[in-house]
């Protein structure tokens, strides 16, 4: 009998084309998507992982990713524009790739990161991920995001999505403060571990029995894009090491801080990781 292929980490989410408008006369095109930022962390710590992602035939960063996406002919790659013209980041989407389907999930994993960026993580795919992984860590953005008529990214209520019935299949759900406002926090924490990221204030870990407030690491913020993704990767690393939740959150905060100090997918120097977290 043949054994099914297995990895330490399975990353499920699409790569993107990002246009970052950082102010008057300052803009840059870059590889984006949660899988790209998470991969930067996993590569830096030499974790055995793979990525399930889908892109269009216009995907222009194939040479920059270790695990290329499944390319669907005749379609486009998800395209985000992050605009700071108003002083606050406004996300718009001008193209959306095909979804990731259950048949794209082909390996078992100790930890799976369900990190969709714009509706590509189908409910049935999340179910398949939960069947193939020991721990599932999900990003709320992949469950809540929708678009208005001008392509701006908004959040729907978690209770209005099909994912509300699947919380029992998720071991850790990460949400920003904005995303947390789109859910019944007390109800969610009874069903799964909820981790709320709070930027400079660090993060809060909520279980059915306890609340942990974990402070952030100092960081000179340049670009917040991908901070939540690197945070997610750090939390997964803690789960791989079978660390307690508080220590997982410390690792997550440190990797998230590395992201905000760089524009685009960060270069992560694990030699700078505090000795207590190594």
C-alpha positions, -999 to 999 in steps of 0.1 A, spaced: 0 0 0 14 34 -10 17 62 15 1 96 9 25 125 4 30 146 35 45 179 45 51 199 77 30 228 63 4 231 36 -3 267 24 -37 272 7 -42 306 -9 -35 324 -42 -5 345 -52 -14 379 -65 -2 409 -85 1 438 -61 2 475 -71 13 494 -40 6 532 -41 25 545 -11 20 582 -16 23 610 -43 46 597 -70 55 565 -51 42 532 -64 56 498 -71 44 465 -86 52 434 -66 44 398 -60 16 396 -35 -8 372 -19 -7 355 15 11 325 0 40 347 -11 45 363 23 40 330 42 65 313 20 91 340 28 89 330 65 88 292 58 118 294 35 137 314 61 132 288 88 137 259 64 103 242 70 91 214 46 60 229 30 41 232 -2 15 256 -17 -19 250 -33 -26 281 -54 -42 291 -87 -32 319 -111 -40 331 -146 -18 327 -176 -7 363 -170 11 354 -137 45 372 -140 63 360 -109 67 323 -116 105 327 -112 101 341 -77 81 313 -61 94 279 -50 60 263 -54 42 276 -85 4 279 -88 -18 259 -110 -23 281 -141 -57 283 -157 -55 292 -194 -76 322 -205 -79 336 -170 -62 364 -150 -43 364 -118 -59 382 -88 -48 419 -89 -49 441 -58 -42 478 -56 -33 492 -22 -38 529 -21 -27 553 7 -39 586 -10 -65 592 17 -40 585 46 -55 550 52 -50 519 31 -78 513 6 -77 479 -11 -93 474 -46 -94 443 -67 -94 446 -105 -91 409 -114 -99 376 -96 -83 342 -103 -102 309 -103 -109 293 -69 -88 266 -53 -108 234 -55 -107 203 -33 -88 183 -59 -60 209 -56 -53 196 -20 -30 166 -27 -9 162 5 -13 156 42 2 182 66 9 187 103 -3 223 99 -24 238 71 -27 275 66 -60 284 49 -51 319 37 -74 329 9 -71 365 -2 -102 371 -23 -128 343 -22 -107 316 -37 -109 293 -7 -142 275 -13 -161 260 17 -157 225 2 -120 231 -1 -117 241 35 -134 209 44 -108 189 23 -80 208 40 -94 199 74 -94 163 64 -58 163 53 -42 184 82 -37 178 119 -41 216 126 -59 241 105 -50 278 109 -73 301 89 -72 338 81 -105 355 85 -99 376 54 -104 345 32 -138 339 48 -152 375 50 -140 395 20 -164 408 -6 -163 437 -31 -184 468 -36 -194 482 -70 -160 500 -73 -139 470 -65 -131 481 -29 -126 453 -4 -153 451 23 -163 425 50 -195 406 53 -207 392 86 -192 358 94 -227 345 104 -238 353 68 -212 331 52 -211 293 48 -179 293 68 -197 299 101 -208 263 101 -172 251 96 -155 268 126 -153 234 143 -129 223 115 -105 253 122 -81 251 152 -70 287 151 -87 316 134 -67 348 129 -86 381 124 -77 418 123 -96 442 146 -117 452 116 -125 416 107 -133 408 144 -160 435 142 -177 414 116 -182 384 139 -196 375 172 -163 372 191 -178 355 221 -195 329 200 -165 323 178 -141 317 208 -164 290 221 -158 271 188 -122 277 180 -91 296 192 -95 332 180 -64 354 176 -70 391 170 -41 411 157 -39 447 170 -9 463 152 13 482 175 -6 467 205 3 431 196 -24 405 196 -50 389 218 -55 351 220 -91 341 229 -101 305 238 -133 293 255 -115 294 288 -89 322 287 -77 355 272 -40 362 265 -28 397 256 7 394 239 27 426 233 41 435 199 78 438 190 90 474 182 90 481 145 94 511 122 64 506 99 70 512 62 43 490 46 17 469 65 10 447 35 16 411 44 20 416 81 -9 394 89 4 367 66 38 366 82 21 367 116 1 336 105 33 318 94 50 325 128 20 311 146 21 280 125 58 276 133 49 276 170 23 249 165 48 228 146 71 231 176 42 222 199 46 254 218 19 269 242 -4 295 226 13 324 243 47 315 228 31 308 194 17 344 196 51 358 205 67 341 174 38 354 153 43 390 165 80 389 157 75 377 122 47 401 116 70 430 127 96 419 101 69 424 73 59 460 82 95 472 81 99 463 44 79 470 12 66 439 -5 75 403 3 101 406 31 136 391 34 135 375 68 167 371 88 160 345 114 195 352 130 178 383 144 151 362 162 153 368 199 172 340 217 141 331 238 121 323 207 147 302 188 
